């Protein structure tokens, strides 16, 4: 193949249909054919892209239709396509699931339409047969539907079950490209925020190989490759693509500064975008990275590096402190609630973090915010002392799911944003705040603009909140 890679998006009517397993299996099965496979995930998700990277041997990134301007999505997709022969992307939730109001809903269908990538449906056959065809037909003919290249049926119970499903599909235009059985090889361990992280999954390589075996045996891979579509170049006016100028999509607030603006690069008959980058919080950034602090979006990390910043990794779980020569520190989200006792006992990490915060900025997102607080109660209710740098107490014992897109306006300046600047992102956590001072860092609204209580804290150079920054 030449030029930009073709692509497709694996989607489904709902979560739990088997999108991730099918995506990983396809990526590895097609890689075995000698194709360079790229990966991507629509929507806010830290975990699935790591599985894509394990399956393909190449980085995967997020394409978020709510938080990112169209030029940003195009630039990221173009970057993947330039290094691959075929992109197998994974959708979030159901194909049309997104915000109820607003031009930027975040739905997978919007990303497919924007980029020109057709959709490969995954349909869970548990408890259904002929009706699967009706579901596929509805998805394919819904107003504004992107092209549907075909469907893979998951959890097919028997040859008789398959014949019933095929009878239904004989009445519609969506082709059947494969049947997968109910098989332990096609299941992945999960926990409260989704799948167990790729780096923590036992026998990950063997699992991926088994998924690829199953996909290769039961899916028409030639049809999958043939059905992929070329990346559709978005001809956004160059006046909106000048370095440093906002690229606003419909419905964005005029005060908002997107994470990326762009510069048009013309190559042959393609219009590509070289994105400018989100301001890094420092020149040399100490970033926590281990099983407790793993949630950092690849496009943000790449943006910091392209802006000239250096990354100095450290592991709080291994009792490491931020690098002495760093000028800022970033504690990403992750699973500190699963490691609270160990973190509380890591004196070198906690002392080093406190010493660092005395002279340089520190920011924590979600799990990082919890560790910057006073205490963290684990799932059994045992209270562990944390860094004590922010006036907040959190608990994983008093669980309540908080999930959704967010607009944030900073009340206080941070190392990466000025007071009053607006950003887009999301929250996804089960922990609750059980005590501490009133929030003073940011004002929030949900994705549809409905006001939410203030969020986060700032004390001197230390900031943090449950908010995950996307753009």
N, C-alpha and C positions, 0 to 999 in steps of 0.2 A: 504494500500500500504506500501511497505517496501523499505528501501534504499533511493536513490536519487529520487526525484519526476520526473514524466513525465512532458513534456512541449510541448507547441505549440506557434506559432507566428501568430497573426492576421495581415494580410496584405491586399493589394488592388492594382489595377492597377495604382492608382493615389491618391493624397491627396483629401480630401473632399468626400470620398466614405462612411464614417461612421465608420472608424476603432475604434475611441476612444469610441463611444457610444456602439458598439458591444462588445469591450473589457470589458468596465465597467459592462455592463449588464451580460455578461458571468461570470465575476468574482463574482458578487453578487449572481447570480442564482445558480452557483455551490457551493458557500459558504453555501447557504441555505440547501444544501444536506449533510452538515456536513463535507465537504472537506476543508482542509487547502489550501487556494489558494495563490500562490505567483504571483507577478507582475514584469514586466520589460519593458523597452522601448528601442528599438534600435535607435541609433543616438542621437544627441544633443537636448534634450528637457527637460525643467525644469517643465513644467506645467502638462503634462499627468501623470507622476509618482505620483503626489499628488492625482489625481483622483483614481488611482489604490489603493493607500493606504486607501483612504476613502471607496472604495468598498470592500476591502479584510480585512481591519484591520491590515495589515502588511506593512512594508516598501517596496517600489519598487525602483529599481535602473536602471541606464542606461548602456547599452552594446553597445559600439561604435566601429565599425569595422575599422574606419579610425584612431582614436586617440589612441586606446588601442591595446596593443600586444595581440596575441591569448591567452597567459597564463593568462593575466589579465581578459579577457572576461570569460575564463573558471573558474577562481577563483570566480568571482562575481556570475556567474550562479550556481556554486556549492554551494555557500553560501545560495542562495535563495532555491535551491532544497533540501538542508538539513533540512529546516524548513517548508516544504510544502508537500502536497500530489500531487498537480498539479500546474504547472506554466502556466498562460495565459499572454503571452507577447504581446506587441503591436509594430508593425513595423512603420517605418517613411516613409513618401511620398509613392511612388510606390515600388513594390517588388524589382525591379532591379535598382532603381534610386540611383545613387552615382556619384563619380567622373569619368570623362571620361578616365583618365589615372592614372596609378599606381596600384600596387598590392593590396593596401588597399583602396577600393573604398568607404567604409562606407555603402554599400547597405544592406538592410534587408536580401536579399537572401544569402549573405555571412555569416551572423550570423546564419541563419537557417542551412546552410551546416556545419558550424564549430561545432555547438552544437548538431546537429542531431535532431532538433525540426522541425516537419512538419509544413506546412503553411496552415492556414485557411483563404480563400479568402473572402473579402467583396466586392461585386459587386453592384455598383449603377445602378439601372434599369431605372433611369430617361431618357426618350427618347430612350430606347433600349429594345429589346426583344430577338429574336433568336441570335443576335450578341453577347450577353453576353457569350454564350457558346464558341464562337470563341475566345473571349478574354481569357476566362479561359483556353481553350485548348492551346493557345499561351503561357500563363504564365507557364503552366505545362510542356510544351515541349521545352521551350527556352533552348539553350545550357547551361549546368551546373545547370539546375533547381533543387531546393530542392524538396523533396516530397510534393505534394499538397494533404492534407487530405480531402478537400471538399470545398464547397462554400456556403456562406450565401448571399442571394439576398436582398438588401436594397431598400427601396422606391418602392415597388411593388404596382401598382395602383389599380388592380382589379383582380378578378378570371380569367378573360379572359387574362389579361396581364401575370398572372402566368402560364396559360396553354401554351402560346406562348414561354415563357422562358423554361419551362420543355421540350417542343418539341425540342428545340435546344440542351439541355443537354442530351437528349436521344441518341445523336450522338457521345458523347465524354465519356471519362473515369472518369471525375471529378464528384463526387457525389454531389447532392444538399442536404444540411443539414438544410435549413430553408429559410423562406421568411418573411421579415419585411415590414410593410406597411409604407406609408408616414404618419407620426404621430408626433404631436407636442411633445409627451413624449420622442421622440428620437432625440430631438434637444438640443443643448447646446449654451448658450450665448458666444459670442466671441468678441475680440478686436484686436488691431493691431499686437500683438505678438502671437496670437493664442486664445485659449479658455480663458475666464475669469477664474482666479485662483480658485482652489477648495475652498479655505477659504473665497472667496468673492462671491461664487455662492449662490444665494438665494435658500432656501429649498433644499440644496444639497442632504440630505438623502432621501427626498421624491422623488427627481428626479432619484436617483440611484435605489430606490425600483421600480419605474415605469418602468425603463429600464429593470430591472431584470424580472418583470412581463411579459413584452412583449417578451423578449428572451425565458423565460421558456414556454410560450404558443406556440411559433412559430418556435423554433429551436430544433433539435434532440440532446438533451444534452448527452444522452447515447453514441451516435456516436462521439460527440466531445471528451468525456473522453476516449473512446476506441481508437480514432485516434491519441492521443498524443504519443510522442516518448520519449524514455529514453535519458538522457544527455549522449552525446558521449564524453568519456574521451579523452583528447588530450595528446598523449604521446610525449610531448616535452622533449628533452634530459635534464637530470637533471643538466648537466653542464651549461645550460642556465637558471636554476631555482635557483641558489644559491642566498642567500639573498644579495641584493645590486648589483648583476650583471645584466646588461641590458638584456632584452628579446626582441630582434629586429625581427620584421616581415619583409618580403621581401619589398624592396623599402625604408626602413627607412635609414635616414642619419646616418653615423657612429658616429657623434658627439652627437646624440640624446640620452638623458637619459630618458627612459620611467618612468611614474609615479609609476609603480609597477614592481618589479621583483618578483621572487617566490621561494618557497621552496617546494620540492615534499613531500607529505605526502601519504604513502601507507596505505589504509584501505581496507582489504579484497582484492578483485580484482579490486578496483577502484584506479585510480591515481588522487589525488586531489591537489590543489595548495593553499597554504596559502600565500597570497600576502604580500610583504613588502609594505611600505606606502610612499606616497608623503611627503616630508619634510614639517612639519607644519611651519607657519610663526612665531610661538612663543610657549612658554610653556602654557600660559593662553591667549587665543585669545578672544578679544571682537568682537563679530559678530553681525552685524545689522540684525534684522529679524522682518519684518512686511509686510504690503501690498505693501510698496514701495521697499522693499529689500528682495526678496523671492527666488532669483535664485542662489542656491548653491547646487551643485551636492551631493547626498547622499554618493557616494563612496569617495568623497574627505573628507567630514566631518567625515565619519567612519575611513578613513585613518589617519586623524589627531589624532583622539581619540586613535586609536590603537598604534600610535607612542608615546602616553603618554601625549598629549596635553589636556587641559581642555577648554571648550567653555563657555564663559560668554555672554549670549544673551542680547541685548538691542534694544529698539525700538525708532528710530529717530522720527517716527510719533507721538509717545507719549512724545516727548521732553526729551528722556533719553540720557545721555551721555555714552561714553564707560566706563567700569568699571575701577576704579582707580588702582586696583590691577592687571590688565591685562598688558602684556608686548608687545602686538601687537593688531592691529585693522584691521578688514576686512569688507569692505562695498560691499556686493554682488550686482549683477544686480537686476533689477526689474522694477518698474514703478514709479520712482521719478517724471517723467514728468507729471503724473496725480495728483501729490500732491505737486507740486513745491511751491505754495503759502504757504501752511502749513509748509513745511520744512524750507522755508526762514524765517518764523516767530518764529520758535522754537529756542529761544536764548540759552536755556540751552544745547540743543544738539550741536549747532554750536560752542558755546564757549568751551564746554567740548571736542569736537573733535579737535579744534585748540590747546587747552592746552595739550591734549594727544600727538598730532603730534610733539610738541616741544621737546619731549624726547624719543618717541618710534615710531616704524614703523607703517605706515598706508598704506593699499592698497585698491584700488577701482576697481571693474570690471564693465564695461559698465555703468549701472545706478549709481553705486557707484563712478565711475570716473567722471560722470557729476556733482554729488554733491560735489566732492572735488574741482571742478573748480571754476571759478570766477562767472559766471552767467549761468542761464538756462532759455530759453524762452519757455513758454508753447504753447499749440496748438493755442491759440489766439494771440500769439506774445508778450504777456506780459513778461517782463524780471524780473527775480527774482535773488536776490543775494544768492550765495551759500557759501561754506566754505572758498573759496579763497585760498586754499592751493596748487593748481596747476594752471599753466598759460593757461587755456583753457576755451573758451566760447562755449556753445552748444545751439542748438535750436531744439525744436520739431515742431515749426511752419514751418520751412523750411525742410520738410520731404523728405527723400530719403532712400529707403530700402538698407541696407548693409547686405548681407547674404552669409555665406560660411565657409568652413573649413580653418584653418590657421596653418602654421608653424611659430613659433616665436623664434627668437634668441635675448636674452636679451643683450642690450648694457650696461646696468647698473645693478649692483647687487640689489636684492630684499631680503625680509625676507625669501623667499622660493626658490630662485634660484640664482646661481652665474652668474657673467658676462660671456657671451658666451654660456651658457647652452641653449639647445633647448627644446621646449615643443610643444605640439599639442593642438589645441582647435578650437574655432569657433567665428564668429561674427554674431550677429543678432540684428539689431537695425534700427530705423527709424530716429533717431536724426542725426543732422549734426554739424560739428565744424564750427563755424562762426568767430572765432577769437582766438588770443593767440599766444604763442611762438611756434617755430617749434618743432615737436615731437623729443624726445631724448631717449625714454626708450627701444625701441625694433625695430628690423628689421623683416619684415613680408614677407612671400610668401603665395600664396593661396594653396589650397590642392594639386594642380598639380605641385607646385613648381614655378609658375610664380611670379616674384617680384612685391611687392606692396609697396606703400610709407611707410616710418617709422611710428611708432605708439607710442602713450602714452607719458607720462611725468614723470620725477622725479625731485623733489625739496627737497633737504635734505633727510629726512626720509620718505617722502610721495611719493608714486608711484600710477599710475593708467593708464588704457587704456580700449578701447572698447572690447578687447580680453577676452573671457571666457576660462579659463584653464580647460581642460579635463584630459590630461595625459602628 
